[in-house]
Amino acid sequence: MYTIREGYAPFREYQTWFRICGDLHNGQTPLVVAHGGPGCTHDYVDAFRDIAETGRAVIHYDQLGNGRSTHLPQKSPDFWHPSLFLDELNNLLHTLAIADDYALLGQSWGGMLAAEHAVNQPQGLKAVIIADSPASMALWLEGAAKLRAELPPDVQATLLKHEAAGTLDSPDYKAASQVFYQRHVCRLSPWPDEVKRTFAAMDADPTVYHAMNGPTEFHVIGSMKNWTIIDRLHRVRAPTLLISGRYDEATPEVVQPFMDNITGAQWVIFESSSHMPHVEERQLCMKTVSDFLAKTC
């Protein structure tokens, strides 16, 4: 059994909550887990703590504005930018004294953040896992449009009606969105409690999600709408594992640029999963990540 330690890393005038499962300094490269959103919490990716059973320390944290870290609902949308979260990640690595030896796993938006981090070629980054993430939001929107076109006609009509009217808080719009989520975000029914906790937290404070993404996974109108990292991926030097699900909202087209542009990248598609293989096929996902880390660091 591993030890658990929680704490806060001072970041600017704010606080970043973190949790460490296992011993940070037992000779194994620790794994840092960056959650998605932007605007989620660590809860829904909590399953990656299973990797601590192998003896490798696993670090979860809530990004600024979310979960147990400092909330800033008063900040304007232009405050929330990838560079902010890159600075926060670097601060966490130095606070925990692991900046010279760590692996990084990012899920969804967290994978975009991990890619942004990896293209800077930090010397301490020994491996990177990009899970269910797009290499560009333009590709993400194209993929989402195709998946959305496969929804039942009445669901599509409801989505269009409320998006045109701006009534995105309508119960009907939320119910129609859930049809997409059940197909392409998490196919388990009911959703695990940790997934429910993250979505409840986002509903309670959607500041970051609305500023950077928008109201839903497929109606992206936030500041990240034009984001891309494709032209910088050739700079990644760390061994890279790509993860996605067969029914993932991160369709193969959005993941392909990582494979095409990162030398030596490996890609595993989980056949019974959508956007969350770590809960939909938990044991296989944990083994896949653990085996990759064992070979690389």
DAFEN-V711943 format. One record per backbone hydrogen bond with DSSP energy under -1.0 kcal/mol. CO is the residue of the C=O (numbers start at 1). NH is the residue of the N-H. E is the energy in kcal/mol with one decimal. If there is no record, write none. Layout:
# DAFEN-V711943
<<CO/NH/E> <CO/NH/E>>
This chain:
# DAFEN-V711943
<<3/22/-3.3> <5/20/-3.5> <7/18/-2.5> <9/16/-2.2> <11/14/-3.2> <14/11/-2.2> <15/70/-2.1> <16/9/-2.9> <17/62/-1.7> <18/7/-2.2> <19/60/-2.2> <20/5/-2.5> <21/58/-2.3> <30/103/-2.8> <31/59/-3.3> <32/105/-3.2> <34/107/-2.2> <36/40/-1.7> <42/45/-1.3> <43/46/-1.9> <45/48/-1.6> <46/49/-2.4> <47/50/-2.5> <48/51/-1.4> <49/52/-1.9> <50/53/-1.9> <51/54/-1.8> <52/55/-1.7> <57/31/-2.9> <58/21/-2.8> <59/33/-3.0> <60/19/-2.6> <63/66/-1.7> <66/69/-2.1> <70/65/-2.6> <72/75/-1.7> <76/79/-2.2> <77/80/-1.1> <81/84/-1.4> <81/85/-1.2> <82/86/-2.2> <83/87/-2.2> <84/88/-2.0> <85/89/-2.2> <86/90/-2.5> <87/91/-2.4> <88/92/-2.2> <89/93/-2.4> <90/94/-2.0> <91/95/-2.6> <92/96/-2.3> <93/98/-2.6> <98/101/-2.2> <102/126/-2.9> <103/32/-2.8> <104/129/-2.8> <105/34/-3.2> <106/131/-3.0> <107/110/-2.4> <108/112/-1.5> <109/113/-2.5> <110/114/-2.4> <111/115/-2.2> <112/116/-2.3> <113/117/-2.2> <114/118/-2.7> <115/119/-2.3> <117/120/-1.0> <118/121/-2.1> <122/125/-1.3> <124/102/-2.3> <127/104/-2.2> <128/241/-2.3> <129/106/-2.7> <130/243/-2.2> <131/108/-3.5> <135/229/-2.5> <136/140/-1.7> <137/141/-2.6> <138/142/-1.8> <139/143/-2.6> <140/144/-2.8> <141/145/-2.2> <142/146/-1.7> <143/147/-2.3> <144/148/-2.8> <145/149/-1.8> <147/150/-1.1> <148/151/-1.6> <152/156/-2.2> <153/157/-2.4> <154/158/-1.9> <155/159/-2.3> <156/160/-2.5> <157/161/-2.5> <158/162/-2.1> <159/163/-2.2> <160/164/-2.4> <161/165/-1.6> <162/166/-1.2> <162/167/-1.6> <166/168/-1.1> <167/170/-1.4> <170/174/-2.4> <171/175/-2.4> <172/176/-2.2> <173/177/-2.5> <174/178/-1.8> <176/180/-1.0> <177/181/-2.3> <178/182/-2.6> <179/183/-1.0> <180/184/-2.7> <181/185/-2.4> <181/186/-2.2> <184/249/-1.5> <192/196/-2.2> <193/197/-2.5> <194/198/-1.5> <195/199/-2.1> <196/200/-2.5> <197/201/-2.2> <198/202/-2.2> <199/203/-2.0> <200/204/-2.0> <201/205/-1.9> <206/210/-3.0> <207/211/-1.9> <208/212/-2.4> <209/213/-2.5> <209/214/-2.0> <211/223/-2.3> <212/224/-2.3> <213/221/-1.5> <213/222/-3.0> <222/225/-1.7> <224/227/-2.1> <227/137/-2.8> <229/232/-2.0> <232/235/-1.9> <233/236/-1.8> <239/128/-2.6> <240/266/-2.2> <241/130/-2.6> <242/268/-2.7> <243/132/-3.6> <244/270/-2.8> <245/248/-1.6> <249/251/-1.6> <251/254/-1.6> <251/255/-1.1> <252/256/-2.2> <254/135/-1.8> <255/258/-1.6> <255/259/-1.2> <256/260/-2.6> <257/261/-1.8> <258/262/-1.8> <262/265/-1.9> <266/242/-3.3> <268/244/-1.7> <270/246/-2.7> <270/273/-1.4> <273/247/-2.9> <276/279/-2.1> <276/280/-2.9> <277/281/-2.2> <281/285/-2.6> <282/286/-2.7> <283/287/-2.2> <284/288/-2.4> <285/289/-2.5> <286/290/-2.8> <287/291/-2.8> <288/292/-1.9> <289/293/-2.5> <290/294/-2.6> <291/295/-1.5> <292/296/-1.3> <293/297/-3.2>>
